[in-house]
């Protein structure tokens, strides 16, 4: 019975955590729920980096609801092991101890070995019961991009491609391959991303805006325009009045010239700019480079029902140096198109 209750409230904590997707980098999106006798006292999620974490927001919510005197003896459910170090905000373990919460249930373990397990020791030393690993698989999957960034020092890379049935990326005329509903999914991915990367040829040919315009859910007013990253062999060849350089978000555009090592670039994007989720919307040649270096973690492809379109292939050239097995996690029939999304490894 207790196990079912724990799973129920952890699922609610995951729902809250999803509200923070695309907002918290370089921190993880985390949700928290405080419960006593089957009733919610407070809820919260990490809304933006540098501000209160999910646990502190849930505690503040409980106090705002007038439940402060009910916190002693309650249980807090958190999708990630509570932090035990003082950063820009106080340690969440301290806040939990101060409120008198008697039980802490969390899903994922902190991947950073400097912090892993410290919360358990600190809380248990104060007589607080700790139950780790509830809905661990779901929590780990939700946090996998952040885990990847912490462990490798590089962003999680998602390639987004739109193709015809015969693997072409363009049409003979300049029309969208994808339907309107399909484009919403692409903009949802932009909403969840910290940066979008293209090549110089895509900039010159398409003059894209790379903005979030019509995602599946309404963007938070606190969502920043994702960084727009352009890789080029000749910076002077880029049109100076392109939208990326002249619109209201022009300060969110970064250009790199003659990048020889993509791993070095990705490391800088994470360490300097805090980019955890990177979306590729580049052409086939640059996409091939990312694949050749084994740097694509996730693949999202929309397939439109046509054959015999333009000349551009998803991945041009001969066989890649190795095969990558696609592990499908989602398939959606969207208007006339099909969308597939999953791991690439």
KEKE-3310 file (N, C-alpha, C; in steps of 0.2 Angstrom, whole numbers, plus 5000, padded with zeros to 4 digits):
npx = (5004:5010:5020:5012:5006:5018:5023:5012:5013:5025:5024:5016:5025:5034:5026:5026:5039:5041:5036:5046:5055:5067:5070:5079:5092:5110:5105:5096:5079:5067:5054:5043:5033:5024:5016:5004:4995:4988:4985:4989:5001:5009:5017:5029:5041:5057:5060:5068:5086:5096:5087:5075:5075:5066:5061:5062:5053:5041:5040:5038:5026:5017:5018:5012:4999:4995:4999:5009:5011:5008:5018:5029:5031:5027:5028:5040:5041:5052:5059:5073:5088:5089:5098:5114:5123:5128:5124:5119:5107:5101:5106:5095:5093:5095:5084:5073:5076:5074:5061:5054:5050:5047:5050:5058:5056:5064:5067:5078:5096:5109:5121:5133:5148:5153:5143:5134:5123:5126:5115:5106:5114:5115:5101:5097:5104:5098:5087:5077:5068:5073:5069:5075:5075:5062:5051:5062:5067:5059:5061:5075:5076:5069:5078:5089:5096:5102:5110:5119:5126:5132:5140:5148:5152:5147:5133:5117:5113:5101:5095:5085:5075:5067:5059:5056:5048:5058:5069:5073:5077:5072:5060:5056:5051:5050:5043:5036:5041:5034:5018:5006:5003:5013:5024:5022:5027:5040:5043:5040:5051:5061:5057:5060:5074:5090:5098:5100:5107:5114:5121:5132:5127:5114:5109:5112:5104:5091:5088:5083:5073:5073:5066:5054:5038:5025:5023:5018:5013:5009:5023:5032:5033:5045:5054:5069:5074:5081:5099:5106:5115:5128:5138:5152:5162:5167:5165:5163:5155:5143:5126:5124:5112:5104:5091:5095:5104:5099:5086:5075:5082:5095:5106:5107:5113:5126:5142:5153:5168:5176:5177:5186:5185:5172:5169:5176:5170:5157:5159:5163:5151:5143:5151:5153:5142:5131:5123:5113:5104:5105:5099:5099:5097:5102:5110:5112:5127:5133:5126:5130:5144:5142:5137:5147:5156:5150:5141:5128:5114:5100:5086:5075:5062:5052:5041:5036:5022:5028:5037:5052:5057:5067:5085:5093:5099:5096:5108:5121:5133:5144:5143:5142:5155:5151:5137:5122:5110:5093:5083:5067:5056:5045:5031:5021:5006:5003:4993:4995:5008:5021:5029:5044:5053:5067:5081:5098:5110)
npy = (4994:5006:5007:5009:5022:5030:5029:5035:5048:5052:5052:5063:5072:5071:5076:5090:5093:5092:5105:5113:5111:5116:5127:5128:5125:5128:5119:5105:5101:5099:5092:5093:5087:5089:5079:5074:5062:5058:5070:5084:5096:5105:5111:5111:5117:5118:5133:5142:5144:5148:5152:5147:5130:5115:5109:5119:5127:5120:5119:5133:5135:5126:5133:5145:5141:5139:5128:5127:5122:5109:5103:5096:5079:5076:5070:5072:5071:5070:5072:5071:5067:5077:5092:5095:5104:5121:5133:5145:5146:5140:5125:5111:5100:5106:5115:5105:5099:5109:5111:5101:5090:5073:5062:5058:5055:5050:5050:5049:5047:5058:5061:5066:5062:5069:5073:5063:5053:5060:5067:5058:5053:5065:5068:5057:5057:5066:5060:5058:5048:5040:5037:5031:5030:5028:5026:5026:5023:5030:5043:5044:5043:5055:5064:5062:5070:5080:5072:5067:5078:5082:5071:5070:5083:5089:5095:5086:5080:5083:5078:5085:5081:5083:5074:5067:5052:5045:5050:5063:5080:5092:5101:5102:5114:5129:5125:5120:5104:5098:5096:5108:5104:5095:5104:5110:5101:5102:5115:5113:5105:5115:5123:5115:5115:5122:5128:5130:5123:5127:5126:5137:5136:5133:5145:5154:5150:5148:5158:5157:5160:5153:5153:5151:5148:5142:5131:5115:5117:5131:5143:5146:5163:5165:5158:5159:5165:5152:5150:5153:5145:5146:5137:5139:5140:5151:5166:5179:5177:5176:5183:5199:5205:5195:5186:5181:5190:5202:5203:5204:5196:5196:5196:5184:5175:5166:5164:5152:5149:5139:5126:5113:5103:5095:5091:5099:5111:5108:5105:5118:5125:5120:5122:5136:5142:5136:5126:5113:5105:5103:5107:5101:5108:5107:5106:5091:5088:5094:5088:5075:5076:5077:5064:5056:5058:5053:5060:5062:5060:5059:5056:5064:5063:5069:5062:5064:5061:5058:5056:5058:5071:5086:5088:5086:5075:5067:5061:5064:5056:5041:5026:5028:5028:5019:5009:5016:5012:5014:5018:5017:5028:5035:5037:5046:5049:5062:5072:5072:5067:5057:5056:5051:5047:5045:5037:5037:5026)
npz = (5000:5004:4995:4983:4986:4987:4974:4967:4971:4968:4954:4952:4957:4946:4935:4939:4938:4924:4920:4921:4911:4899:4906:4917:4915:4919:4929:4935:4929:4942:4952:4966:4980:4995:5007:5018:5027:5016:5010:5000:5005:5000:4984:4972:4959:4951:4944:4938:4934:4948:4956:4970:4973:4970:4982:4991:4986:4987:5000:5004:4997:5005:5017:5012:5010:5022:5030:5038:5051:5049:5043:5051:5053:5040:5023:5010:4992:4980:4964:4962:4971:4985:4986:4994:4996:4997:4985:4974:4980:4996:5004:5001:5009:5022:5023:5023:5035:5044:5044:5049:5042:5041:5033:5018:5001:4986:4968:4958:4959:4963:4951:4952:4960:4970:4978:4979:4989:5000:5005:5010:5022:5029:5032:5038:5049:5057:5061:5051:5040:5025:5008:4994:4976:4971:4958:4950:4937:4928:4933:4930:4916:4913:4917:4910:4900:4908:4917:4907:4903:4915:4918:4906:4902:4891:4881:4879:4864:4852:4837:4825:4811:4796:4783:4767:4761:4754:4760:4758:4762:4757:4746:4729:4726:4736:4749:4765:4771:4781:4789:4797:4811:4813:4814:4826:4835:4832:4837:4850:4854:4852:4863:4874:4873:4875:4866:4848:4834:4818:4802:4792:4778:4779:4785:4775:4765:4770:4779:4793:4807:4820:4831:4845:4841:4840:4850:4857:4870:4880:4881:4896:4903:4907:4900:4891:4875:4865:4863:4848:4837:4825:4814:4803:4789:4784:4790:4785:4774:4778:4778:4783:4787:4790:4799:4811:4815:4816:4822:4837:4845:4843:4851:4856:4847:4842:4834:4826:4819:4807:4815:4821:4830:4836:4849:4858:4855:4860:4874:4877:4875:4886:4898:4897:4893:4899:4893:4891:4884:4867:4851:4835:4820:4807:4791:4780:4779:4790:4800:4797:4801:4815:4818:4813:4823:4834:4842:4843:4853:4853:4842:4832:4820:4807:4795:4779:4768:4754:4738:4729:4730:4733:4731:4742:4754:4770:4777:4768:4756:4758:4767:4784:4797:4807:4813:4819:4831:4832:4845:4847:4855:4855:4844:4833:4825:4815:4809:4792:4793:4800:4816:4823:4838:4848:4857:4851:4847)
capx = (5000:5014:5023:5008:5006:5024:5023:5007:5015:5031:5022:5014:5032:5037:5022:5028:5046:5040:5035:5053:5059:5070:5070:5083:5099:5113:5102:5091:5072:5065:5048:5043:5026:5024:5010:5003:4989:4985:4983:4994:5002:5012:5020:5034:5046:5063:5057:5074:5092:5098:5081:5074:5074:5059:5060:5060:5046:5035:5039:5035:5019:5014:5017:5007:4992:4993:5000:5016:5011:5007:5024:5032:5028:5025:5033:5041:5043:5057:5062:5080:5091:5090:5105:5116:5128:5126:5126:5116:5102:5103:5105:5088:5093:5094:5077:5069:5077:5072:5053:5052:5047:5050:5051:5060:5056:5066:5068:5085:5102:5113:5126:5140:5150:5155:5136:5130:5123:5127:5108:5104:5118:5113:5094:5096:5108:5093:5081:5073:5068:5075:5068:5078:5074:5055:5050:5069:5068:5055:5065:5082:5075:5067:5084:5095:5101:5106:5115:5124:5130:5136:5145:5153:5154:5144:5126:5114:5112:5095:5095:5078:5075:5060:5061:5051:5048:5064:5075:5075:5076:5069:5056:5058:5049:5052:5037:5038:5039:5029:5011:5006:5003:5020:5029:5021:5031:5047:5043:5040:5058:5064:5055:5064:5081:5094:5101:5098:5113:5114:5127:5132:5124:5107:5108:5112:5099:5084:5087:5079:5073:5075:5062:5049:5032:5019:5024:5012:5011:5011:5029:5033:5035:5052:5058:5073:5075:5087:5104:5106:5123:5130:5145:5153:5169:5169:5161:5162:5151:5136:5123:5124:5105:5100:5086:5098:5109:5095:5080:5076:5086:5102:5112:5107:5116:5133:5145:5160:5171:5182:5177:5189:5184:5165:5169:5178:5164:5151:5162:5162:5144:5141:5154:5153:5135:5126:5119:5112:5100:5106:5095:5102:5092:5107:5109:5115:5134:5135:5123:5135:5150:5140:5136:5154:5160:5146:5139:5120:5111:5093:5084:5067:5061:5045:5041:5030:5020:5029:5043:5054:5057:5073:5091:5097:5098:5097:5115:5124:5139:5144:5141:5145:5160:5148:5130:5119:5104:5088:5078:5061:5052:5038:5029:5015:5003:5002:4990:4997:5015:5023:5034:5047:5058:5070:5088:5102:5116)
capy = (5000:5012:5008:5012:5029:5033:5029:5040:5055:5053:5053:5070:5076:5071:5081:5096:5094:5094:5112:5116:5109:5121:5134:5127:5124:5121:5115:5100:5102:5095:5093:5091:5087:5087:5075:5071:5059:5058:5077:5088:5102:5110:5108:5116:5114:5122:5137:5145:5143:5153:5153:5142:5123:5112:5107:5125:5130:5116:5121:5139:5134:5124:5139:5150:5138:5139:5122:5126:5118:5102:5100:5091:5072:5075:5066:5076:5067:5074:5068:5070:5067:5084:5095:5095:5109:5128:5136:5152:5145:5136:5117:5109:5096:5111:5117:5100:5097:5114:5111:5095:5084:5066:5057:5060:5050:5053:5045:5048:5049:5063:5058:5069:5058:5074:5075:5057:5050:5065:5069:5052:5054:5071:5068:5051:5059:5070:5055:5058:5042:5042:5031:5032:5025:5027:5027:5028:5022:5036:5049:5044:5045:5062:5068:5059:5075:5083:5067:5066:5084:5082:5066:5071:5090:5091:5095:5081:5083:5080:5079:5085:5081:5082:5071:5063:5044:5043:5052:5069:5085:5098:5100:5105:5121:5131:5124:5116:5097:5095:5099:5113:5101:5093:5110:5111:5097:5104:5120:5110:5103:5121:5125:5111:5116:5128:5131:5127:5124:5126:5128:5143:5136:5134:5152:5158:5147:5148:5164:5155:5164:5148:5156:5147:5152:5138:5124:5111:5120:5139:5144:5150:5169:5165:5155:5163:5162:5147:5152:5151:5144:5145:5135:5141:5140:5158:5171:5185:5175:5176:5189:5203:5207:5189:5187:5179:5195:5208:5203:5206:5191:5195:5195:5176:5172:5164:5161:5149:5149:5134:5122:5107:5097:5097:5089:5105:5116:5106:5107:5126:5127:5118:5125:5143:5145:5132:5123:5106:5102:5106:5104:5102:5109:5109:5102:5084:5088:5095:5082:5069:5076:5075:5057:5053:5059:5049:5065:5063:5056:5058:5058:5066:5064:5069:5059:5067:5056:5060:5053:5062:5078:5089:5084:5085:5069:5068:5060:5063:5052:5034:5023:5031:5024:5014:5009:5018:5008:5019:5015:5021:5029:5038:5037:5050:5050:5069:5075:5068:5065:5052:5058:5046:5050:5040:5037:5034:5023)
capz = (5000:5005:4989:4978:4988:4985:4966:4965:4973:4963:4947:4953:4957:4939:4932:4941:4935:4917:4919:4921:4905:4895:4910:4923:4914:4919:4934:4932:4931:4947:4955:4973:4983:5002:5008:5025:5028:5009:5007:4998:5009:4996:4978:4968:4954:4950:4939:4934:4937:4952:4961:4974:4971:4970:4989:4995:4983:4989:5007:5003:4995:5010:5021:5009:5011:5029:5032:5041:5057:5047:5040:5055:5052:5033:5018:5004:4987:4975:4958:4962:4978:4987:4986:5001:4995:4996:4979:4974:4985:5002:5003:5002:5015:5027:5023:5025:5042:5048:5044:5053:5038:5044:5028:5011:4996:4980:4963:4955:4963:4960:4947:4954:4965:4976:4982:4979:4995:5006:5007:5015:5028:5033:5034:5043:5056:5060:5062:5045:5036:5018:5004:4987:4970:4969:4951:4948:4929:4925:4934:4927:4909:4912:4919:4907:4897:4913:4919:4902:4903:4921:4917:4900:4901:4885:4881:4876:4857:4848:4829:4822:4804:4792:4777:4763:4762:4751:4764:4756:4767:4754:4741:4723:4727:4743:4753:4770:4770:4786:4791:4803:4817:4814:4816:4833:4839:4831:4841:4857:4855:4853:4869:4878:4871:4877:4860:4842:4830:4811:4798:4788:4772:4781:4786:4769:4760:4772:4783:4798:4814:4825:4837:4848:4839:4841:4853:4860:4876:4881:4884:4902:4902:4910:4895:4886:4868:4865:4860:4841:4835:4818:4812:4796:4787:4782:4794:4781:4769:4781:4777:4790:4789:4792:4805:4817:4817:4816:4825:4844:4849:4840:4856:4858:4842:4842:4827:4827:4812:4806:4821:4820:4835:4839:4856:4861:4855:4865:4880:4879:4876:4892:4903:4897:4892:4903:4888:4893:4879:4861:4846:4828:4814:4802:4785:4780:4779:4797:4803:4796:4806:4822:4818:4813:4830:4839:4847:4843:4858:4852:4835:4831:4813:4804:4789:4775:4763:4747:4736:4723:4732:4732:4730:4749:4758:4777:4778:4762:4756:4758:4773:4790:4800:4811:4813:4826:4832:4834:4850:4847:4862:4854:4837:4833:4818:4816:4802:4787:4794:4806:4820:4828:4842:4852:4858:4845:4851)
cpx = (5004:5018:5019:5007:5012:5025:5018:5010:5021:5029:5019:5020:5035:5033:5024:5035:5046:5039:5041:5057:5061:5071:5076:5090:5104:5110:5097:5083:5069:5058:5047:5035:5027:5017:5010:4996:4985:4983:4989:4995:5005:5016:5025:5038:5052:5061:5063:5080:5094:5093:5080:5073:5067:5057:5058:5054:5040:5034:5036:5028:5015:5013:5012:5000:4990:4994:5007:5016:5009:5013:5028:5028:5026:5030:5034:5044:5046:5059:5069:5083:5091:5097:5107:5122:5125:5128:5123:5110:5105:5102:5098:5087:5092:5087:5072:5070:5074:5064:5050:5049:5051:5052:5053:5060:5059:5067:5075:5090:5106:5119:5133:5142:5152:5149:5132:5129:5123:5120:5106:5107:5115:5106:5094:5099:5103:5086:5076:5073:5069:5073:5070:5075:5067:5054:5057:5070:5065:5059:5072:5081:5073:5073:5090:5099:5105:5112:5121:5128:5134:5142:5150:5155:5152:5137:5124:5112:5106:5095:5087:5079:5068:5062:5055:5052:5055:5070:5077:5073:5073:5064:5058:5056:5050:5045:5040:5036:5034:5023:5012:5007:5010:5025:5028:5026:5039:5048:5043:5047:5062:5063:5059:5071:5084:5097:5100:5104:5112:5121:5126:5127:5116:5105:5107:5106:5092:5083:5082:5079:5075:5072:5057:5042:5026:5020:5017:5009:5013:5018:5028:5035:5043:5057:5062:5073:5081:5092:5104:5113:5124:5137:5146:5161:5172:5164:5159:5157:5143:5133:5122:5117:5101:5096:5090:5103:5105:5089:5081:5080:5093:5107:5112:5109:5124:5136:5152:5162:5177:5182:5180:5187:5177:5165:5171:5173:5159:5153:5161:5155:5141:5144:5154:5146:5129:5121:5119:5109:5101:5102:5099:5097:5097:5106:5113:5123:5136:5132:5128:5141:5148:5139:5143:5157:5156:5144:5131:5117:5104:5091:5077:5067:5054:5046:5035:5029:5022:5036:5045:5054:5064:5079:5095:5095:5099:5104:5118:5131:5138:5142:5145:5150:5157:5140:5127:5112:5099:5083:5072:5057:5046:5037:5022:5012:5000:4999:4992:5004:5015:5029:5037:5052:5061:5078:5092:5109:5119)
cpy = (5006:5013:5011:5020:5033:5034:5035:5047:5057:5055:5061:5074:5077:5076:5088:5098:5095:5101:5116:5115:5115:5128:5134:5127:5130:5117:5110:5102:5097:5097:5090:5092:5085:5085:5073:5068:5059:5064:5081:5095:5107:5107:5113:5113:5120:5126:5140:5144:5149:5155:5147:5135:5121:5111:5114:5128:5126:5118:5128:5139:5131:5129:5144:5148:5137:5132:5121:5122:5110:5099:5095:5084:5071:5071:5071:5071:5072:5069:5066:5071:5075:5086:5096:5101:5116:5131:5143:5152:5140:5129:5115:5104:5100:5113:5111:5098:5103:5114:5106:5089:5078:5061:5060:5054:5053:5048:5044:5050:5054:5060:5061:5066:5063:5074:5068:5054:5054:5067:5064:5053:5059:5071:5062:5053:5063:5066:5055:5052:5044:5036:5033:5028:5024:5030:5030:5028:5028:5043:5050:5046:5052:5066:5066:5064:5078:5078:5067:5072:5084:5077:5067:5078:5092:5091:5088:5084:5079:5082:5079:5086:5080:5080:5068:5056:5042:5047:5059:5075:5092:5096:5103:5113:5123:5131:5119:5109:5095:5099:5104:5110:5098:5098:5111:5107:5099:5110:5118:5108:5109:5124:5122:5112:5122:5132:5127:5128:5123:5127:5134:5142:5136:5141:5156:5156:5149:5154:5162:5160:5160:5151:5151:5151:5148:5131:5121:5114:5127:5139:5148:5157:5170:5161:5160:5160:5158:5151:5149:5151:5143:5143:5136:5141:5147:5163:5177:5183:5175:5183:5193:5205:5201:5190:5186:5185:5202:5208:5205:5202:5191:5194:5188:5172:5172:5161:5158:5148:5143:5129:5115:5101:5099:5095:5095:5110:5114:5107:5114:5128:5125:5122:5133:5146:5141:5128:5115:5102:5106:5103:5106:5103:5111:5104:5095:5084:5089:5090:5076:5069:5075:5067:5053:5053:5056:5054:5066:5058:5054:5060:5059:5067:5064:5066:5061:5062:5058:5057:5058:5069:5081:5085:5083:5079:5071:5067:5059:5059:5045:5032:5027:5026:5018:5015:5012:5015:5013:5015:5019:5022:5032:5038:5041:5050:5057:5072:5070:5065:5060:5055:5052:5050:5045:5041:5034:5032:5017)
cpz = (5000:4998:4983:4980:4986:4977:4964:4966:4969:4956:4947:4953:4950:4934:4933:4938:4928:4916:4919:4915:4901:4899:4915:4921:4916:4925:4931:4934:4936:4950:4962:4976:4990:5003:5015:5025:5021:5006:5005:5002:5005:4990:4976:4963:4953:4944:4935:4938:4942:4957:4965:4971:4972:4977:4992:4992:4986:4997:5008:5002:5001:5015:5019:5010:5018:5033:5036:5047:5056:5044:5044:5054:5045:5029:5012:4998:4982:4970:4958:4969:4980:4988:4993:5001:4994:4990:4979:4978:4991:5000:5005:5008:5021:5028:5025:5032:5046:5048:5048:5049:5040:5039:5021:5006:4989:4974:4960:4960:4960:4957:4949:4960:4971:4981:4983:4986:5001:5009:5012:5021:5032:5036:5039:5050:5060:5062:5057:5041:5028:5014:4997:4982:4969:4962:4948:4940:4926:4926:4931:4920:4908:4913:4915:4903:4902:4916:4914:4902:4909:4921:4912:4899:4894:4885:4878:4869:4854:4841:4827:4815:4801:4785:4773:4764:4759:4754:4762:4761:4764:4748:4735:4723:4735:4747:4759:4769:4775:4787:4797:4810:4819:4817:4823:4837:4838:4836:4848:4859:4856:4860:4875:4878:4874:4871:4854:4837:4823:4808:4794:4781:4773:4782:4780:4765:4763:4776:4789:4804:4820:4832:4839:4846:4841:4844:4855:4866:4877:4884:4891:4900:4904:4905:4891:4879:4868:4861:4852:4838:4828:4817:4805:4795:4785:4785:4789:4775:4772:4780:4783:4792:4790:4798:4811:4820:4818:4820:4833:4848:4847:4845:4858:4852:4843:4836:4829:4820:4812:4813:4818:4824:4838:4846:4860:4861:4860:4872:4882:4879:4883:4898:4903:4897:4896:4899:4890:4887:4872:4855:4839:4823:4808:4796:4785:4781:4786:4801:4803:4801:4813:4823:4818:4819:4835:4844:4846:4848:4856:4845:4835:4823:4811:4797:4785:4770:4756:4745:4730:4724:4730:4732:4737:4753:4766:4779:4771:4762:4757:4765:4779:4793:4804:4811:4820:4826:4835:4839:4851:4854:4861:4846:4837:4826:4819:4809:4797:4788:4799:4809:4824:4832:4847:4853:4851:4848:4848)
residu = (UNK:UNK:UNK:UNK:UNK:UNK:UNK:UNK:UNK:UNK:UNK:UNK:UNK:UNK:UNK:UNK:UNK:UNK:UNK:UNK:UNK:UNK:UNK:UNK:UNK:UNK:UNK:UNK:UNK:UNK:UNK:UNK:UNK:UNK:UNK:UNK:UNK:UNK:UNK:UNK:UNK:UNK:UNK:UNK:UNK:UNK:UNK:UNK:UNK:UNK:UNK:UNK:UNK:UNK:UNK:UNK:UNK:UNK:UNK:UNK:UNK:UNK:UNK:UNK:UNK:UNK:UNK:UNK:UNK:UNK:UNK:UNK:UNK:UNK:UNK:UNK:UNK:UNK:UNK:UNK:UNK:UNK:UNK:UNK:UNK:UNK:UNK:UNK:UNK:UNK:UNK:UNK:UNK:UNK:UNK:UNK:UNK:UNK:UNK:UNK:UNK:UNK:UNK:UNK:UNK:UNK:UNK:UNK:UNK:UNK:UNK:UNK:UNK:UNK:UNK:UNK:UNK:UNK:UNK:UNK:UNK:UNK:UNK:UNK:UNK:UNK:UNK:UNK:UNK:UNK:UNK:UNK:UNK:UNK:UNK:UNK:UNK:UNK:UNK:UNK:UNK:UNK:UNK:UNK:UNK:UNK:UNK:UNK:UNK:UNK:UNK:UNK:UNK:UNK:UNK:UNK:UNK:UNK:UNK:UNK:UNK:UNK:UNK:UNK:UNK:UNK:UNK:UNK:UNK:UNK:UNK:UNK:UNK:UNK:UNK:UNK:UNK:UNK:UNK:UNK:UNK:UNK:UNK:UNK:UNK:UNK:UNK:UNK:UNK:UNK:UNK:UNK:UNK:UNK:UNK:UNK:UNK:UNK:UNK:UNK:UNK:UNK:UNK:UNK:UNK:UNK:UNK:UNK:UNK:UNK:UNK:UNK:UNK:UNK:UNK:UNK:UNK:UNK:UNK:UNK:UNK:UNK:UNK:UNK:UNK:UNK:UNK:UNK:UNK:UNK:UNK:UNK:UNK:UNK:UNK:UNK:UNK:UNK:UNK:UNK:UNK:UNK:UNK:UNK:UNK:UNK:UNK:UNK:UNK:UNK:UNK:UNK:UNK:UNK:UNK:UNK:UNK:UNK:UNK:UNK:UNK:UNK:UNK:UNK:UNK:UNK:UNK:UNK:UNK:UNK:UNK:UNK:UNK:UNK:UNK:UNK:UNK:UNK:UNK:UNK:UNK:UNK:UNK:UNK:UNK:UNK:UNK:UNK:UNK:UNK:UNK:UNK:UNK:UNK:UNK:UNK:UNK:UNK:UNK:UNK:UNK:UNK:UNK:UNK:UNK:UNK:UNK:UNK:UNK:UNK:UNK:UNK:UNK:UNK:UNK:UNK:UNK:UNK:UNK:UNK:UNK:UNK:UNK:UNK:UNK:UNK:UNK:UNK:UNK:UNK:UNK:UNK:UNK:UNK:UNK:UNK:UNK:UNK:UNK:UNK:UNK:UNK:UNK:UNK:UNK)
# end
